[in-house]
C-alpha cells in the first residue's frame, strides 16, 4: 500500500502541541527501479525494528562555559587607585581586591554591602557578616556571632588589623573591607591605577569563581529545562561533567546568532563538582538535557508513523513478505523515535519506513 501523505502535516501538528522538535517525513516512492519489486508486492522500501527499552525525550544543545553572575566592585573610599587585582585572578576571603592611597581593601563574604563604618554598639546583619568572617579567619576565639558589635567584636577586629599591619582602631569600614557573596574572579578592571576613585564608582568587574554553562534554548524545548533538571555537559577537553539546571529565564528573546531569529530562553547550568571543571572562559560546550524518560516501552522511528483513513495513527507491520496496517496509540517522542502501544506489537517486529 502507499504511505498516506497526510501523515506529514498531522504528525508535525501533533509534535507542535506536545513540544517535540522532530522532523517527520512521509514514506513515499523513491522512483528508482530497484524498488519496483517492493512496490509491486505492496512492500515498503525499507523497514526498521520495533524496539523495547528506555526512551528519553532529551536533546543536545550548544552552550558556553563561563563563570557565575557578573557584578561590579565599587570603591569604598575616596582617593587614588594605587593597585588592583589582575584580570583572571581569583580572590578569596581576606584577599586584596584593590588599594586606595596605598590602603588595601580586602574581600569578606556576605550578601549585604559594606555601607558604613562599624563600631561598638552598632547592630545589624552587616555586623553578623563581619563576625562570621572574623571567626572563619581565626580571629576572636569565643566570639559570639550575632547582630551586635560588642567589645569582643572590636577586639577581634584589632587582631585582624594587627595581622595586616593596620592601625588597631577596633573599627572597620568600606575603606578596609568589601562584602561579596563569595570568592571572586576578576573579569576586568573598571579603573586604571592612578585614577581618582570615589564611593559608588566601579573599580573592578568580577564574577563568581564557580564555573557555569549558559545556554540559549529554543522555546519548543523549554519543557526539557526545568529548574533542577539533571544534565550532562561535554567539556572542551573531551571529558563530561554532571550538573543541573540552576535557572530558566521567563522571557523569550532572539538569540545571539543574527541569522537565527527563533525565540530563545536563557538557561544557566551549574556543575555538581565545579572544582573539577576546567577550560577557557567562553569555550563552547554541549549540554545533554535528559528530559523525561519512559522505562521499558515499545518505540518505532517517528517516520514509521502513518495516518489511518479512519483517523488516528498506525504503523505498517511487515511479516512473511506481507504488510498490514496496525493502529497504535502514541506516547512520548524522543531521540527520533515515538512510544507506541497497542495492535499486538512486539519487540523485534519490522515496520515500514522511507528508504534511507
Wavefront OBJ file of the C-alpha trace (Angstrom):
o trace
v 0.000 0.000 0.000
v 1.040 3.614 -0.447
v 2.044 5.651 2.580
v -0.559 8.358 3.178
v 0.897 11.785 2.581
v -1.442 13.219 5.226
v 0.836 11.794 7.935
v 3.357 14.560 7.441
v 1.180 17.534 8.338
v -0.753 15.643 11.016
v 2.282 14.415 12.958
v 4.034 17.750 12.666
v 0.941 19.403 14.159
v 0.927 16.845 16.955
v 4.589 17.488 17.689
v 3.931 21.207 17.866
v 1.279 20.619 20.511
v 3.446 18.259 22.576
v 6.554 20.434 22.352
v 8.543 17.962 20.240
v 11.193 19.154 17.849
v 11.432 16.180 15.499
v 11.190 16.367 11.732
v 8.803 13.836 10.207
v 8.835 12.628 6.634
v 6.291 10.657 4.708
v 7.076 7.230 3.281
v 6.907 7.880 -0.446
v 8.037 6.177 -3.628
v 11.652 6.882 -4.495
v 11.085 6.422 -8.191
v 14.058 4.043 -8.590
v 13.758 0.755 -10.465
v 15.380 -1.138 -7.592
v 12.217 -0.591 -5.531
v 9.801 -1.708 -8.223
v 9.569 -5.239 -6.820
v 8.719 -3.852 -3.407
v 6.057 -1.579 -4.868
v 4.531 -4.393 -6.889
v 4.339 -6.561 -3.757
v 2.998 -3.692 -1.687
v 6.118 -3.710 0.496
v 7.729 -0.530 1.854
v 11.158 0.474 0.501
v 12.786 -0.176 3.908
v 11.961 -1.458 7.360
v 13.022 -0.740 10.950
v 12.559 -2.827 14.094
v 10.130 -2.212 16.916
v 12.389 -1.787 19.949
v 11.701 -2.247 23.643
v 13.748 -0.176 26.049
v 14.067 3.170 27.792
v 13.093 6.221 25.751
v 14.208 9.728 26.650
v 12.771 12.997 25.421
v 16.124 14.693 25.930
v 18.099 16.671 23.410
v 21.572 18.140 22.922
v 22.105 21.888 22.841
v 25.159 24.111 22.446
v 26.276 26.153 25.428
v 29.087 28.423 26.565
v 31.368 27.732 29.526
v 31.694 30.745 31.781
v 31.596 31.893 35.369
v 28.847 32.748 37.820
v 26.951 36.024 37.738
v 28.906 39.143 36.816
v 28.907 42.048 39.232
v 30.784 45.275 39.890
v 33.053 46.045 42.827
v 32.734 49.702 43.735
v 35.260 51.812 45.579
v 34.658 52.173 49.294
v 36.601 55.395 49.772
v 37.898 58.491 48.006
v 41.442 58.768 46.705
v 43.908 57.485 44.115
v 43.776 53.880 42.955
v 47.280 52.569 43.684
v 46.793 48.859 42.939
v 44.113 46.431 41.747
v 43.872 42.690 41.230
v 44.700 41.455 37.724
v 42.118 40.199 35.257
v 41.677 36.449 35.550
v 42.825 36.270 39.162
v 40.656 34.677 41.833
v 40.246 36.416 45.190
v 39.141 34.527 48.290
v 38.163 35.615 51.768
v 40.552 38.259 53.172
v 42.294 38.627 49.812
v 43.243 42.032 48.403
v 40.827 43.426 45.848
v 42.362 46.864 45.297
v 44.199 49.667 47.124
v 43.287 53.323 47.504
v 46.067 55.661 48.655
v 48.119 52.553 49.415
v 45.488 51.084 51.764
v 44.245 47.589 50.791
v 40.545 46.804 50.625
v 40.018 43.122 51.442
v 37.225 40.733 50.482
v 34.816 39.431 53.107
v 31.857 37.153 52.382
v 28.326 38.453 52.785
v 25.271 39.438 50.805
v 24.744 42.831 52.429
v 27.039 45.600 51.175
v 29.571 47.340 53.425
v 27.954 50.780 53.606
v 29.110 52.187 56.953
v 31.938 52.169 59.481
v 31.124 49.517 62.086
v 31.911 50.199 65.745
v 30.905 49.120 69.237
v 27.164 49.383 69.816
v 26.165 49.016 66.164
v 23.582 46.412 65.267
v 22.568 44.784 62.002
v 23.126 41.972 59.546
v 26.373 43.593 58.392
v 27.691 43.150 61.936
v 26.794 39.465 61.821
v 28.537 39.091 58.450
v 31.679 40.705 59.818
v 31.723 38.455 62.865
v 31.211 35.342 60.710
v 34.243 36.295 58.637
v 36.398 37.076 61.673
v 35.598 33.694 63.194
v 36.232 31.908 59.866
v 39.659 33.623 59.671
v 40.568 32.579 63.209
v 40.197 35.906 64.982
v 38.223 36.446 68.157
v 38.274 32.998 69.776
v 34.983 32.550 71.578
v 33.356 35.476 69.795
v 29.577 35.081 69.764
v 28.219 35.594 66.246
v 25.158 37.821 66.457
v 23.966 41.165 65.120
v 25.562 43.311 67.858
v 29.028 44.878 67.640
v 30.414 44.201 71.115
v 33.770 44.788 72.801
v 34.588 41.229 71.743
v 33.914 42.159 68.128
v 36.172 45.188 68.438
v 38.932 43.025 69.941
v 38.679 40.577 67.047
v 38.846 43.466 64.561
v 42.006 44.718 66.260
v 43.578 41.268 65.886
v 42.689 41.291 62.195
v 44.094 44.820 61.771
v 47.320 43.881 63.562
v 47.777 40.848 61.288
v 47.640 43.199 58.284
v 49.864 45.907 59.808
v 46.969 48.307 60.091
v 46.252 50.828 62.818
v 44.373 48.926 65.531
v 41.245 51.017 65.940
v 38.698 48.272 66.555
v 36.541 49.898 63.885
v 36.191 48.785 60.289
v 34.567 50.435 57.273
v 34.231 50.243 53.497
v 37.710 51.707 53.059
v 39.047 48.453 54.595
v 36.696 45.640 53.512
v 34.118 44.873 50.818
v 31.359 42.321 51.191
v 30.634 39.976 48.270
v 28.590 36.734 48.205
v 31.706 34.574 47.823
v 35.084 34.256 46.163
v 35.534 36.444 43.079
v 37.201 36.021 39.727
v 38.323 39.347 38.307
v 36.954 39.723 34.791
v 38.314 43.184 34.032
v 39.426 46.406 35.681
v 36.986 49.288 35.532
v 39.569 51.840 36.683
v 43.273 52.209 35.955
v 45.965 52.616 38.571
v 46.377 56.363 39.067
v 42.684 57.120 38.532
v 40.730 59.010 41.132
v 38.040 56.823 42.677
v 35.125 57.543 44.962
v 32.362 55.585 46.740
v 29.980 54.064 44.210
v 32.459 54.250 41.331
v 33.353 50.808 39.853
v 36.889 49.599 40.370
v 36.600 46.008 39.170
v 34.234 43.897 37.089
v 34.077 40.446 38.630
v 32.228 37.157 38.503
v 31.798 34.329 40.938
v 34.633 31.798 40.947
v 32.410 28.797 40.150
v 32.056 27.606 36.578
v 28.642 27.616 34.902
v 27.253 26.996 31.429
v 24.893 29.378 29.684
v 22.508 28.039 27.057
v 20.065 29.717 24.693
v 17.313 27.139 24.427
v 14.614 27.027 21.762
v 11.190 27.781 23.198
v 9.967 24.446 21.817
v 12.443 22.659 24.122
v 11.591 24.740 27.172
v 9.892 21.873 28.995
v 13.194 19.961 28.998
v 14.974 22.552 31.134
v 13.020 22.942 34.328
v 14.931 24.135 37.375
v 16.695 21.189 38.980
v 16.759 19.056 35.812
v 19.907 16.918 35.723
v 22.198 17.373 32.709
v 25.494 16.112 31.351
v 27.995 18.591 29.889
v 30.629 17.639 27.296
v 33.659 19.839 28.051
v 36.364 21.154 25.675
v 38.945 18.637 26.975
v 36.741 15.696 25.956
v 35.507 14.871 29.454
v 31.936 15.065 30.709
v 30.622 16.555 33.927
v 27.274 16.240 35.645
v 25.214 19.241 36.585
v 21.724 20.622 36.860
v 19.629 23.488 35.561
v 20.032 26.344 38.059
v 17.839 28.975 36.447
v 15.496 29.387 33.490
v 14.594 32.774 32.060
v 10.961 33.785 31.928
v 11.185 35.885 28.776
v 11.963 34.556 25.306
v 14.163 36.758 23.139
v 16.033 36.364 19.839
v 19.360 34.588 20.313
v 22.854 35.948 19.705
v 23.000 34.452 16.190
v 21.860 37.219 13.782
v 20.793 34.552 11.282
v 18.502 32.815 13.757
v 15.534 34.875 14.926
v 13.903 31.936 16.701
v 12.889 32.962 20.233
v 15.279 31.609 22.860
v 15.087 31.094 26.606
v 18.247 31.801 28.654
v 19.219 28.816 30.807
v 22.059 28.571 33.328
v 23.587 25.213 34.295
v 25.717 24.648 37.410
v 28.064 21.706 37.988
v 27.803 19.055 40.672
v 31.565 19.373 41.298
v 32.630 22.770 39.891
v 36.154 22.424 41.269
v 36.893 19.712 38.700
v 35.718 21.731 35.706
v 38.444 23.347 33.636
v 38.504 25.213 30.336
v 38.917 28.664 28.885
v 36.258 31.247 29.571
v 33.617 31.365 26.811
v 34.610 27.910 25.481
v 31.864 26.074 23.549
v 30.354 23.001 25.237
v 27.488 20.606 24.573
v 24.720 20.082 27.111
v 22.661 16.884 27.182
v 19.215 17.629 28.569
v 17.857 14.307 29.747
v 14.215 15.349 29.798
v 11.618 12.718 30.689
v 12.469 9.026 30.494
v 9.969 6.220 29.911
v 11.170 2.837 31.089
v 10.747 -0.415 29.145
v 8.453 0.858 26.390
v 7.998 -0.104 22.748
v 9.051 2.511 20.210
v 9.421 2.955 16.467
v 11.125 5.617 14.344
v 8.932 8.714 14.000
v 8.947 8.369 10.224
v 7.338 4.931 10.554
v 4.025 6.561 11.514
v 1.194 6.756 9.034
v -2.212 8.421 9.236
v -5.067 5.937 9.091
v -8.121 6.634 6.892
v -10.475 6.447 9.866
v -8.287 8.780 11.891
v -5.510 8.193 14.356
v -2.089 6.763 13.667
v -0.669 3.415 12.786
v 2.373 1.589 11.520
v 2.851 -0.753 8.587
v 3.911 -4.118 10.001
v 5.906 -6.301 7.611
v 5.715 -10.072 8.221
v 6.244 -13.029 5.901
v 6.505 -10.870 2.805
v 3.196 -9.181 3.526
v 2.104 -5.947 5.154
v -0.734 -4.915 7.404
v -1.696 -1.622 8.956
v -1.775 -1.656 12.747
v -3.398 1.150 14.695
v -1.279 2.402 17.598
v -1.609 4.827 20.478
v 1.241 7.340 20.614
v 3.186 8.158 23.735
v 6.331 10.220 24.238
v 8.526 11.469 21.396
v 12.294 11.446 21.821
v 15.601 10.682 20.108
v 13.889 10.424 16.714
v 11.513 7.744 17.981
v 8.000 7.603 19.384
v 6.481 5.394 22.039
v 3.714 3.168 20.651
v 1.146 0.951 22.319
v -1.486 -1.487 21.069
v -2.024 -3.539 17.937
v -0.244 -6.617 19.279
v 3.160 -5.041 18.596
v 6.176 -6.946 19.906
v 9.841 -6.254 20.300
v 11.658 -7.126 17.078
v 8.741 -6.743 14.677
v 9.520 -4.879 11.441
v 7.679 -1.734 10.352
v 7.863 0.170 7.108
v 9.948 3.334 6.855
v 11.157 5.540 3.979
v 14.298 4.413 2.226
v 17.417 5.888 3.836
l 1 2 3 4 5 6 7 8 9 10 11 12 13 14 15 16 17 18 19 20 21 22 23 24 25 26 27 28 29 30 31 32 33 34 35 36 37 38 39 40 41 42 43 44 45 46 47 48 49 50 51 52 53 54 55 56 57 58 59 60 61 62 63 64 65 66 67 68 69 70 71 72 73 74 75 76 77 78 79 80 81 82 83 84 85 86 87 88 89 90 91 92 93 94 95 96 97 98 99 100 101 102 103 104 105 106 107 108 109 110 111 112 113 114 115 116 117 118 119 120 121 122 123 124 125 126 127 128 129 130 131 132 133 134 135 136 137 138 139 140 141 142 143 144 145 146 147 148 149 150 151 152 153 154 155 156 157 158 159 160 161 162 163 164 165 166 167 168 169 170 171 172 173 174 175 176 177 178 179 180 181 182 183 184 185 186 187 188 189 190 191 192 193 194 195 196 197 198 199 200 201 202 203 204 205 206 207 208 209 210 211 212 213 214 215 216 217 218 219 220 221 222 223 224 225 226 227 228 229 230 231 232 233 234 235 236 237 238 239 240 241 242 243 244 245 246 247 248 249 250 251 252 253 254 255 256 257 258 259 260 261 262 263 264 265 266 267 268 269 270 271 272 273 274 275 276 277 278 279 280 281 282 283 284 285 286 287 288 289 290 291 292 293 294 295 296 297 298 299 300 301 302 303 304 305 306 307 308 309 310 311 312 313 314 315 316 317 318 319 320 321 322 323 324 325 326 327 328 329 330 331 332 333 334 335 336 337 338 339 340 341 342 343 344 345 346 347 348 349 350 351 352 353 354 355 356
